[in-house]
Amino acid sequence: QLKCQEGKPAAQPPKKRKGMKQEPVPLESPEEQWLLRRSLLSTLEAFAAAQPKDLLVHLRPLTIYLALEDTSTPEEQWVAIKVCRILSSVLPYVAERRGLMDHRQVQADLQALIRSQPSSGVHEAVRCLCLVVKYVTGDLAQIVTHLNVAVPSLTKLCGISEQKGTLERIQIMYMSRQAWVLASILESLSVDDYVQLEGVKSSEQPKRRLLPRSELKFDLVSDSVAGTVADLLLRLNEIGEPQLRAVAASCMGFFLKGQRTFTKDRRINDLLSSALSSGDLLLCRKALETLSALLSYFRSEAERESKATATDFADSRDGRVAGQTGNGSGTAGASGRQHNSAIEAAQPLAAFSDQVLAHITLAGSVGPRMKKSRKRNERSEREEEENGSEGVLRVRVEALSVVRHLHQQGLVNPMVVLPKVFALAFTSDMRLSEPATSMLKEMLELRPNLLLNRLDEAFREAFLALLSGTVHLGEALSSQQLAGLGDVYAERFRKQKALRDGFLRKALQQLQRLPSGQFEDRFAELAALGVLDDDSEPSSSRKEKPFAQLPLRQRQQLLYSQFIASAISALPFIFENEPLLLIFECNHHISLHAGTLLASFEGESTPKDPPSPEQVFVDALSVVSCVVLKGVMKRDYNLSPEQCATFNPRDIRQERIGRSMAMFNRDKEEGQTGSVVRNRFPAAEWLEKLLPLVE
């Protein structure tokens, strides 16, 4: 707009000159238009979750995107699913307001989506339809239609499978779709609350709109619709077909969100437990996704329930079907069915913590080396895709998500979880290391001593996790693998001298007091599973041939020393007393053990109880590692012999390290600048110094 100054006419736009052409405004490409639409709908979805009441007046324009033709594109289907999610967030706040949308047309469009969409679209469309019925129309016939089709057909097909033992592909696909429909209905609407009870007058039931029992054209299991659906999902799982087992695991999560009392059902717990321990990575991941979604949902519902009981918080979601009067939030209706709180519903899920933890470090019974036990030509294409490294990674990511939810809700002992999470921070894939590091910092924010008290076990778990990959003697760990430890050290230990010194001393003790027998059982187990295969053993191409003759325990001690020294040397130090403390402790250890080893080697002393060859190897390995680590600290941080000799570990002064030109040039040559974590430990040089131990 053109604005006029006081007493002056408005400035006129310049006139076009003859013969000059203005550049046309470029039109957006279809890709840009699609990206803009995706961004807008994702923003609306987030806004609907945060401020649903403010979006009520905009429902009618959104509902037009639910009407899809039979020839609709994948983009249009994606838009329809997003709109369903937005409506699902807003509908519970509609209350008694009318005219916000054409509910008849919306119901017809949702019914069409249910018939035509894939599984994820079916879930969102059914959930949205149930909420329209629950909060707007009260037309339970929209739901009964699906129940009367899905329950009898699934019952019949399950019976055919139990008799013949085989199913055609089209039957499996049909059963999967009907299972998604039933689970989605029971997630959003407790149908049993609206079924008219026998022997009870309608006026005595708390629901105004009741569903006559005769409208349900199937037999009930345990005298309830929820029990019938749960039984069908369990029968689908017992068929044993991989696709149906995965569908049953996913649908059970939807079902349990709306039917909390079933979280205590032993048969359902057995279903999830068998999926978690399955050798099928896809099935295992579906079970982990189900647990993660349930824990996240119960946590948000617990927060909402706690706010609803407080005086200062109000929630317009009263849980009533449209037209219902009376209190719909009671813990038990006239039917006597009890409704657990979200906190009570989440507690039984803690029983799966041990199985979930087993998948974090080595992915449990479906570890990365499991597929080597079978020949390639014996595995199907589906197994090749799911059981690869990408499938294992996705399992571990989901397992970490479940552990995080369990920890946040106080359903697991943090002392048990912490070493496992610490191990994931050393993975080379950022999709796993970043959330693990974030969770580790969250756990240590108020109690950093949790890690100090279990640092030895945490390092051992991290080492076992690295063994499942490719770790070789004389080869340094990547900076990405060490970045998580550096981040945790910088934010949770470096700021306070007592915590910082305690962490460095305990970490160095792992190098000075190498475990001799603690890992023996675990190493034997890993070797039997094929985790320690030929790829991780020494080879002549890497100048490791002399070490190939060592026993398994001593080879693992070498690898463990290399791992600990690399981790310590990569810590991001900013104070001079950090590397000086390491040098001080290394000198102390060398002075205590080097002289005894040398005298014993030269035959100058004959102790009454001479150490065993294994103990001599461990002591010599720790001394050599301390010598190399001390040299690294002196060289990389430009510390003089005088500084090392006069250092007092009790000195409270914290002088920052001055970066010399030599340090800057060295980092520049290696491509490292600023505070980026880098592995300073010279693994190849260290390995050469150890050659006399085996020659």
Protein Blocks (a to p, Z undefined) as FASTA:
>chain_A
ZZddehiacdddddddehiacdddddddfklmmmmmmmmmmmmmmmmmmmmmlmmmmmmm
mmmmmpccfkbcfklmmmmmmmmmmmmmmmmmnmmaghkbcfklmmmmmmmmmmmmcfkl
mmmmmmmmmmmmmmmnopaklmmmmmmmmmmmmmmmmmmmmmnopacfklmmmmmmmmmm
mmmmmmmocfklmpccehiafklpmbfbdcdfklpgcdcehhiaklmmmmmmmmmmmnop
aklmmmmmmmmmmmmmmmmmlmmpmklmmmmmmmmmpcbfklmmmmmmmmmmmmmmmmmm
mmmmmmmmpmkbccfbgoiaehiacjfkbfbdfkopacddfklmmmmmmmmmmmmmmmmm
nopambfklmmmpcfklpcfklmmmmmmklmmmmmmmmmmmmmmmmmnopacfklmmmmm
mmmmmpmblklmmmmmmmmmmmmmmmmmlmmmmmmmmmmmmmmmmmmmccdehiacdfkl
mmmmmmmmmmmmmmpmklmmmmmmmmmmmmmmccfklmmmmmmmmmmnomacfklpccfk
lopmmmmmpcfklmmmmmmmmmmmmmmmmpccfbfklmmmmmmmmmmmmmmmmmmmmmmm
nopaccfbdcdfklmmmmmmmmmmmmmmmmmmmmmnopafklmmmpcfkbmbdcdddddf
klmmmmmmnopahjbdcdfbdfklmmmmmmmmmZZ
